[in-house]
Amino acid sequence: MSWFGFGFNGFGQICSPKSGDPILSNEDVEIKVVVPVRLRDYGPDRERRCHISASWSQRAFLQLEGDRHVCIGCSRADPPSQTACACVPQSHGCQDALVSERYLTLAFTDKIECWGFDATDSTPVWKMERMGLETAEIPAPLPLVLGGYVVSTLPFFQPLSPHLCAVSLALGMEHAVLLTASGTVYTWGSNSHGQLGHGELSWEEEPRPVEALWGMAMGGVAAGGWHSICISGGGDLYTWGWNESGQLGLPSRSVRGDRLCRTAAVQEVGRQKEEEGPDSSEVFISIQAFPALLDLPQEVEVTKVSCGSRHTAAITSAGDLYTWGWGEYGQLGQVTTSSSDQPVQVGFFADHGMHVVDVVCGPWNTFVCAVENKFPLPETNPPTSAGLLNQ
């Protein structure tokens, strides 16, 4: 079992360039990792199961077996340190962890603690006792907590009605997507880009069911910066919200326009053809205010989905990984910095005889857990500057 990362590496979240590497000759290259590389700093026993939580500049590993604890696997130093992975002493024995830019939230069986990265004292910035959990073997996953959920800003705790029977909660930049035990999806918060899925753009203060999904039990939810995704019980994907970078997997004018310009430049066609832009007869979607069924290639069944700020990644029942959306930092893992408004399989894992079992998107990067290594893997270094400059 190995974890890989690709995309934004500006704070060493994925890998730390070695002194003398050609990659250091280009300042843009060292922050863009366009092919998956193995993470090498998430603990002494890499065969143990781990889970990742990621923010824009932070990446945290939660050890799921044995002595459960959290390691922060990046550095704010410049350049990033190769030994940046450090265990958080306050995390020993925790059940779950959630990292943000300023705080690390830890869930224990009897309490929730929020620790500041810049704090110099030995006490958490916020704490809540967890009572009434004596019969619960496994607490609900963060950001859900007993009676509500936690956020990364004051006052940290937000209440939720127990009648919702929440089993999963995903937080976007300004909105929330909740899944209940019955498979119903609720959303609330900002709706400026249709990310709530109600067919309108008005703010919702309280959880409201997504009526377009009524009658279909959902099995998972995810939230990006301004878009939302859910998985049906049968493995179908429904997407809604902002599609500026193709993150919904629907036709995007900006993505198609960029693709046409690149194709025109490579083929050296005339200026008139280059300036025509996307086919005017095609329908492009900037905002999708209702859930839309997304057809993946070969009608694959999706088992897990995760969203970045403006990109999406999904795992199929066959263990394949598909990505789409914004690709400026290589977060799609497609050996390019181009964006895509169509799901495309990340060939790296299949090419190396590996099955993907977990995926976690940071805002501008992607982390993947894969098993069954059958072939030798490349060194854990970013691609060469020459390779990137040819993209």
N, C-alpha and C positions, 0 to 999 in steps of 0.2 A: 504494500500500500504506500503510495507516494503522492505528495502534493506538488502541483505545478502552478506557476503564475505567468501571466503575460499582460501587457498593457503599461500603464503609467508606473514608472519606477523612480520618480523624482526624489523620494525619500528612502530609497533602498528597500522598499516593501517586497520586491521580488528577488533581486540579486544585487550584490555590491561589486562594481567593476574592479578588476585587479590592476594594480599598477603596471603600466607598460602595455596594456591591451590597446589595440588599434581603435577600439571604441571610444577611448578618451579623447581622440583627436577631433571629434565632432560633438559639440555641446548638446545638440538635439538627440543624438543617438543614445546617450547614456540614460535618458529618461523614457525611452520608448523600447519596449521589448515586444517584438512582433511574432515570436514563436514561443510556445510553452517551454519553460525551463524549470528544472526541478528545484524546489526550495530546499535548502540545505541547513537551515538553522532553527528548526522547530522542536528541538529537544534531543536528548541523548539516545532515546530509543525510538527510532523512526518507524518501527513496525507497529507501534501502538496506534490505536485510533485517535484521531484528533479532529477538531472542528475549528474553522476559521471565521473570524469576524473582521470586517475591514471598513475603514473610513478613507477619506481622501489621502491622508498622510500616515495612517497607522494601520498595522496589521497584527492581530492577536491570535495566538494558537491556544486552544483549550484542550489539554490532555484529558481524554475521556476514560482512560483505564488506569488502574493503579492509583498513584498519588495524583489526584486531579488538581491541576493548577494551570495558570495562564502564563504564557511567555509572549512578550511584545517583540515581534520580529522585524523591526525596522529602526531607523535612526534619523533623528533630525539634524545630525551633524553634516557637515559639508567638507569633504565628500563623505558618503555613508560609510560607517564602520563595517568590516566584515564580521565582527563579533557582536553585532547589535542585538541579537536575541538575548533577552534577559528575563528571568523568571520574576513574576510579581509576588513577593512574599505574602501579601495579604490575600492571595487567591487560593491558597492551599485548602483543598476540600470543597471548592465551589462546584456547583452543579451546572452552571451556565455562565456565559460572559458575553458582553456586548460592548464594542469599542466605538467611540466617536472621536472627534478632533481633540476635545478637551478632557473627556472623562472615560473611565473604564467602569462599567457596571457589572457587579458580580452577584450572582444568585446562589445562595446557600439554602439548605433545607429549612433553616429557621430565620433567615434574614436576607435583606437586599441591601447592598452597599454600593455607593458611587464614589469612586476615588478620582481626584484630579491629577492629571499628569504633571502639573506645575506645583502641586502642593508640597510644602516642606515639612508639614507636621505629620503625625502618625495616626490621624483620625480621618474617617471618610467625610466628604463634603455633604453627604446625605445618607441616611440609613432608615430602614423600615423593617420592623419585626414581622415575621411570617408566622401567623398563628392559625390554628385549625387545619394544619396539613398532616396531622398524625396518620391519616388513612391514605394519603397520597404518596405513592412510591416514587413517582417522577413528577416534579412540579412542571407547570406549563412553561414552554420555552419563552425566553425573553424576546421582545419587550413586554410580554404578558406577565403580570404578577397577580397575586390574590387581590381581587376587588378592582383591578384596573390595569394600567400599563405604565411603563416608565419611558421618559424622553430624555434627551441630552441637554435640556435647558431647564432653568428654574420654572416651576417648583418641582420638577422631575417626575412626580406622580400625577397621573390623570385617572380619575375614576371611570369604571365601566359597569353597566348594569349586569348583575349576575344572571339575569334572565336571558342574556345573549348566549350563554354557554360557549364562550369563545375557546377555540382550540389552537388558533394561530393568528398572528397579527404582523402585518408588514407596514413599515413606515416609509413614506416618500419624503420629499423635501418639505411639503406642506400638507400632505394628506395621509390618510390611513386606510388600509384594506384589511378587513377582519373576516375570518372563516369560523362559522359556528359548528357545533357537533353534528348538526343536521345537514351540513353542506351548503348552507346559505351564506352569501357574501354580503357584507355591509361595508359602506365607505362613508367617510366624512372628512371635512377640512376644506382646503382650497380646491376650487374646481375650474381654475383659470384656463386649463388646457383640456377640459373634459375628462380629467383623470378619475372622477368619481363614477362615471358610467351611467349617469341618470338622464342623458340626452339634453342637458342644459349646462350652463357655465356658472351657476350660482353657488355660493359658499354654503356648506352644510355644517351646522354646529354639532348636531347629534348623529350617531350612526343611523344610516338609512339603507334599507335593503336595495340591492341592484335588481330592479324588477325584471329587466331583460333576461336574467338568469334564473328566474323562478321556475321550479319544476325540474331543474337539473342540479343534482348534487355535485358540488365541487370538492376536490380533494386537496387543493393547495392554492396559495395566493402569494403574490410577489408585488412589490411596489418599486418603481424607479423614481427618478427625480420628479417627473411629471407624467408618468404613464403607469398603467396597472395591468397585471396578467393573472389569470387563474387557470387551473387545470381541472377538467371534469373528471368524474370517476372513471370514465372510459379512456382517459389519456388525451383528450382534445384540449387545445389551447384557445382561450378567449383573451383578446387584447383590446385596450381602449386608452384614450388619452392623447398625449402629444406624439406626433410622428415626424417631426422635422428632420430627424436623422435616420428615419426608417426603423426606429426602435419597436414599432408595432408589427413589423413584417409586412406592412402595406405600402403601396407605391408612394414614393416621396419625390417631389419635384426637385429638391436640392440634390438628392442622391443621384437621381437619373441624369440631372444636368451635369454634375461632376463626372459621372461615368462617360457621358458623351464627349465631354471635353478631353478626357484622357484618351479615349479611343481615337478621336480626331487627331490628336497630337501624335499618337503612335503611327497612325496610318498616313499622316501628312496629307489629309484631304484639304479641300479648299476652305478659305475663310468663311464663305457663305454657309457651308454645311456646319461648320463649327459654331456659328452664331445662331443657328436655328433653334437650339435648345431641345428639350424633351418633346416627344411627339405630342402635338396639340390635341390629338384625338384621345389620348389616354387620360383617365381620371386619376388625379393625385389627391392624397389625403394629408392634410396638415394636422387637423384635430379630428379624432374619432370619439364622439361623445357617448356612443353606445358600444357595448361589447361586440366585437367582431370575431367570428370563427376564423382561426388562422390555419391554413392548409400547409402542413409541412411536407417536404418531399417524401414520396413513397408511402404516404399515409402512416407515418410512424406514430407509436404511442409514447406520449411524454410522461415521465415519472417525476421530474424535478425541474423547477424553473427558478431563475434568479435574475434580478434587474440591477443594472448600474444606473448612472445618472441618465444616460441616453443610449444604452445598449442592453441587450437581453441575451441570456444563455439558457439552453434547455437540454436535459438529458433524456434519451429515449430508453425504452425497455431493453433494447439491444446493447446499451452501454455506449452509444454514440453521443457526441456533443455537437450541438448546433448553436451558432451565434449569429446575431444580426444587429443593425443599428450603427451608432457612431463608432468609428474605428481610428480616430486621429492618433491614438497612442498605441495602436496594435492590440487593443483589448478584445478584438474578435479572434485573435490567434490564427489569422489567415495569411501570415507572412506578408502583410501589407498594412498600410495606414489608411486604406480606403474604407469608406462606410458602405453598408449594404442594407437595402430595404427588403431583402429576401433571406430566409434562413439558409445558412450554408454550413455543411458539416466541417468540423475542424479535423482535418485528415491526420494530424500528428499522432493522435492516440491510436487510431486504427492501424496506421502505418507501423507503429511500434508494438502491435499486438496487445494493446491495453484496453480495458473496459473502464469507462468513466462511471463513478458511483456517487460523486457529490460535486456541486458547483456553487461557488459563492462569488457574487459580483461586488467589487468595490465600486465607488463612483466612476473611476476611469480605468479600472483594471479587472481581471478575472482570475479566480483561483479554482483549481480543479483537482479533485482526488481521483486517482486511477489505480487499478489493480491488474494483476496478471502480466507482469513484465516478461516478455518472451525474447526481446532483442536488446542488445546494448543501446543505452540511451546516450545522447550527446552530452558534452560537458555543460555544466550549469552556468554558462556565460551568455550574455546577450549576443544577438547576431552581429557580424562585423559591420563596420560603417559602410564598407563597399556594398554589402548586400542591401542595406537600407537605402542607400543613395540611388540604387537601381530601381527602387519601387516606383 
